[in-house]
């Protein structure tokens, strides 16, 4: 295979993997720092602070004071080992000794509760601050939905199967007017009813109960199920990422208007994609209009039916009056309440999705994914605004998931501590030990299922 074709997939994979690793490393360190700093605040001894897990050996470790700081080799999270606490280290010997004043188990319940909530609190604060800084540095751009000229593009047959058509203009979702196009994809995931404008007439489409299960599976594959319908005009190719890709190698340039592919007329990018899917590992002739002249270029199509064509960006589409981008800038202090509001909206949206995913009737559980799914949401080439936005959202997810009342998660420890505070009776340490083991088995099973679903599609069924 031509090295330029391999570059499409490998450059994308490498970029996404690097972004995911960096994002999760930042979030894990901050989460564990939340436990660390609150434990130190209440004068607990913190024996270890690790990024990633370290069974048998560490990639790096250094003892400073009473704490060993290190990096493990198993990138499934991280941990702090607080003396006198039943945790993933399963250090039973230390618990057989009489409690010491500097141990977690010797502290009042309210202090232990704060320590357990420290990681979640840090993740929530991280999301607030990241969203605030994104708004301060880049501002906020949203597409006025009423301005969208060419309507929607459904990237997969799922939504088409349930009545949507290419070029539809979405009016409302669950009877709520669709004000901004940016919010439509997330709202559709949990939708029951969608009203569209088609050929000048309004139509109401009823979605099936298992819509989320089918749509989330597309996201797991890295397929954007609904986008703007883009005109067949080439976007900016100046980034080095495109240098070895077929489109640029063949001579396509920014703002070239693609007229036809292999003599088949095209107006939109989705029409180009459909044709190229039948031209895998072969040549295609692209007719373009450039400076009022027609040119014919021969392009090598990759084995997945792509040539590396970028879209016009939103500002360019705005200048062509295909959409209207509403831009808002935030001052430093104004960005913080706006960041809190944005984080709250994201948390609310994720909660609505989670409720549907855990409902067996929706089939959402079938599309639960692991690291491959998470990596797929990062863009290529690397974009810092997108990176920090995705990291903020992952921070919200990490906070939410850690609050689930499962032993071995923060939420399990919080639940037992709240029961103690209400009943006045501390759970038996042997019970906590068994609960920790059960929780770790549950989490390991969920992790195996999620990543197995990524690799083998275990949840797809027939």
N, C-alpha and C positions, 0 to 999 in steps of 0.2 A: 504493500500500500504506500502511496505517496506520503512523504513526511508531513506535507502541509495539511493533509486530511487528518492524520493522527493528531496534529496540533490542536484541532478544533476540540476534540474530546479531552486530551490530556491537559491542555492549558486550562480548560474549564474545571476539570476535576481538581487539579492542583490548587487553583485559586479558591475554590469552594472549601476544600479540605483545610487550607491554611486559615481561612476566615473563621471556620467553625472552631478549629483548635484554639485560636487566639480568643475568640468570643467566650467560649466555655471556660478557658483558663482564667480570664478576667473575672467572670461571674463566680466561679468556684472559690477563687481567692477572696473575693469580697464577701461572699456568703460565710466562709469559714472565719474571716476576720471579725464578722459580727458576733460569732460565738466567742472568739478569742478575746475581744476587747471587753465584752460584758463579763466574761469569766474573770479576767484580770481586775476589772472594776470591783468585783465582789471578793477579791483576794483568793481566788481558786488557783491552784497550780496547773498550768497548761504544759503537759509533757511533750506533745508533738503538734506541729502545724505542717500539714502536707498538702501539696497540690498533686493530685492523682494518688492512687493507692500503691502500697509498697510491700506486697507479700514477698518474702524471702530476701529482697534486696532493693536498694534505692539507686536512682540515677545520681542523686546529689543529696547530701545532708550535712548540716553544721549545727552544733549545739551552741546556743547563745544564752547564757544564764541558765535557767532551769528548763528551757524549751529547745527541742530539736526541730529545726526547720529543714524541710526537704522536698524533693520532687520524686514521686514514685514512677514506676514504669507502666502501670495499668491505668490508662486514661478514662476512668469511669466516674470521676468525681474528685473528691478530696475530703480531708477530715482534720479536726483538731481533737487530740486526746486529752480530755480534762480529767485530772486525778479524781478517783472515787465515783466515776460515772459508768453506768452500764451502757456501753456503746459498741460500735462495730469491731473494736479491738478485742472484745470478749476477754478482758484481763480479769479472770476470776480470782486469782491469787491475791491481788491487792484488796479485793472486797472481803476476803476472809479475815483481814486484820481489823483492829478497832478503828472507827472513823477518826480522822484527823481534822483539825480546824481548817486546813487549807483544801480539803476535799469537797467536791460537788455535793456529795450526799450529806454533808454536815451543814449545808446552807439552808436557810428558811425556804419554804416552798415558793414564796413570791420572788426570791432572788433566782432560784432555779428556773422559774417560768420565764423571767426576763432573759436569762442566758439562752434558753431554748428558742426563744423568739428572736434572738439577736441576728441569726442568719437570714431569716425571712425579712426582718425589718431592714437589714442592709440591702437586700435585693430590691425591696420596694423603693427605698431611698435612691438606689442606683438608677432605677427606671425613671423616677421623677427628675433626677439631675440630668440624665442623658437626654430625655425628651426636652427639657428646658434648654440645654446647650445646643441641641439640634435646631430648635426654634430660634435661638439667639444667633447662631452662626449662619444657618441657611434659610431661616424663615420658614414659611409654610406656603406650599403651592397646592391648590386644589382646582380640579376641573369642574366648571359649572356644567352640570349634567344637561341642562336645557340647551347648551351651546354645541353639543356633540353632533356634527353634521352626518357622519357616516355610520353612526350607531355602534353596535357591539360586534365583536368577533368571538365566537365560541370555539375554543381551541380543541375541543373533543366532542364526540357525539352524544355525551351524556345529556347536556342541556338541550341539544337539538332534539333528542329523543322525547323530551318532555315538553316540546312545543316552541322553544325559542328558535329564532332564525337569524342567520347572519344579516346584520344591518338593522335589527330591531333597536328601537330606542326605549329604554326602560323608564317608566314613569313613576312607579311605586313598588315597594316590597313590603308585604304584610300590611298593606293599606297606609304605609308611611311614605310620603313623597321622597323620591330619590333626588336630593339636592345636589350632592357631589358625586361625580362618577367614581372617585377614589374609594368611596365607602361601599359601592355596590357589590364587589366580589365577596367581601366578608359577610355582608348582609344576606346575600343569596344562600350562603352555606346553611343558614338556619331558617330559610324562608319556607312558607306554606303557600303563599300566593304572590304572583308577580304580574303587574299590569304593564303592557308594552304598547308602543305606538308603531303600527305596521301599515305601510301604504296609506297613511293618513287616517287610519282607524285604530281605536283602542281595543285591545284584547286582553282578557284576564286568563292567566295560565295557573292551573293548580298543580303544585309540586307534590311528589310522592313522599311518604314518611321517611323512606330510606335515602333521601336525596343527599344528606350529609355524608353518609357512608360511601356513596359513589364519588362525590366531589372531593372529599378529603383524600381518597385514594389517588386521584389525579394529582393533587398537590404533592403527595408522597413520591410520585414519579417525576416531580419537577415540571409538571405540565400546568401552565396557567390556564384555568378553565374558562375565564372570561376576560377579555381585554377590549381596548378601543379597536375599532376596525381601521387599520392603518393604510393610507394610500401607498401605492407602489412607487415611492420616491426614496432613494438611497440616503441613509443617514451619514453621520460623520465617520470617516474611516481613518482618521489621523492617528488614533491610538496605536501603539506598537503591537497590541494584541491582534490587530487585523493584518499585520504585515505579511504573514505567511498563509493567510486564508484565501481560498479560491477567488472570492469576489474582487479583492484588491489586486491579487496577482493577475487576474484577467483584464484589469484596467477600469473597473467601475469606479465612479467618483461621486463625491458628495453632491446631492441634489439631482443626480441623474434620475430621470423619470422613465421607469420601465414600462415599455409599450406592449411587449409580447415575450413569451418564452417558447422557443421552438414553434414559432408562428402562431401560437395561441394567444389571443389578446388578453391582457390582464389590467385590472384597475387597482387591486388591493394585494397586500402582502400574503393574505391567506390563500389567494388564488395561485400565487407563485409557489407557495409551499406545497400545495396539492399537486402541481405539475412536477416539482422536483422530487417528490416521493416516488415517482415512476422513473426517475432518471439516476438512481443510486449507482455510484461507481462508473458513471459515464459522463459524456460531454453534453452540455446544453447550450443552445444559442440564445443569447439575451439581446433583444432589441431595445435600445434606450434613446431617449430624446435629450440632447445636451446642447444648450445654446442654439436652440431652434434647428438643430441638425440631427438626423437619425444615424445611429452607429450600431453595428452588430459585433458582439463580443462572445467568444467561446469560453465557457467556464466549466471547470471540472467539478462535478457534484460528489460530495462525500458519501461514505457508505450508509449514513443515516439521512440522506436526502437534504443536505444543507450545503450552502456555499459561503456562509459567514456574512450575511447582509445585515447591517444595523438599521434600526428604525430612525426616522426623524425624531429629535427630542421634542418635548412638550412645547418649548418656546418656539421652535420652528413651526410646529403645527399651529400654534397660536397665531404666528405671523401670517400663515396662509389662510387664517380664518376657518380652520377645520374644527377648532375647539376654542374655548375662552378659559385661560388660566388665571385664576384669582390668586394673587400673591400678597402675603402679609408679612411684614417685618416686625420683629419684637426687640425691644430694648432689653438690657440685662435683667432688670428687676421685673419687667412685665413677662419675661419668658418663664419665670418660676410658677406663677399660678396657672399659666397656659400649659406648662409641662405637667403639672399635677392633674389638670383636667384631661389632658391627652392620655396620661397613664391610666386614669380612671375609666376612660372610654375603652381602652384596650383591655383592661381587666374585665370590664362588664361584657365585652364581646367574647373574650375567651371563656368566661363562665357560661355564657349561653351555648357556646360550641361544646364545652365539656359536658353540660347536662344532656345534650343530644348524643354525644359519643357514648356515654355510659348507659344510655337507654338501648336495650337489645333490639327494639323494634326499628331503630333508625339504621342499624348496621354500621354505625360509625366506628365501633370497636374493630371492625375488620381492617380499617385503614390506619390503625395506630402504627407509627413508624419510629425508628431509632435514629442512629447517627446519620445514615444516608438521607433520611427525610429531612432532618435538620439542616444538613449541608446543602440540600437542594434549594433552600429558600434564599441562599446568598447569591448575589449577582456576579456575573463575569462580563467584562473585566472588573477588578476591584474598585469599589466606590465607597468612600468613607462615610458619606451621609447614609447610604443604605446599610453599611456595616453597623454603624452606631444605632440606627433605628431598629434593626433586627436584634442587636444585642440588648437593647432596652426591652423589647418584647419578650425575648428569651428570659430576661431577668424577672419579668412579671410571671411567666410560666413557672420558672423555678420557685418563686415565692409561693405561688398557688399550690403547686404539686407538693411542696414540702410541708404545707399545712394540712394535707390530707391525714386523717386519723389512723395512719398505718404505723404499727410498731417499727422502729428503726428509722423512721422519718421524724423530723422535728414535730410534726403534728401529733404523732403517737405519744412522744414524751410530754407534749403540752397537754394532751387529753388526760394522761395519768396524773399529771401534776394538778390539773384543775379538779379532778375527782378527789385527790388528797386534800386540796384546800376546802372543798365543799364538805367532805365527810369527816375531815380531821384525822383520817387514818392513812398512813403512808403505805403504798403497795410493798409487798414482800420482795426482797431483792432477788430471790429465786424466781418469783413470778416475772419480774422485769427481765431477768436473764432469758427465760423461755420465750417471753414476748419478743425480745430482741431477735432471737434466733428465727422465730416464725416470721417476723417482719422482713428479715434479710432474705429468707426463702421466697417470700412473696415478691420482693423487689427484684431478686435475681430472675424469677420466673417471668415477671413483666418485661424485664430488660431483654431476656432471651426471646420472648415472643415478639417484642417490638422490632428488634434487629433481625430476627428470623423472617418476620413479615417483610422487612425491607429487601432481604436477599432472596427469599424463596416464595413470597406471597402466600404465607400460611393462612392469612385471614380472608383470602379471596373467595374460597368456597367454589361451588360449581356455577 
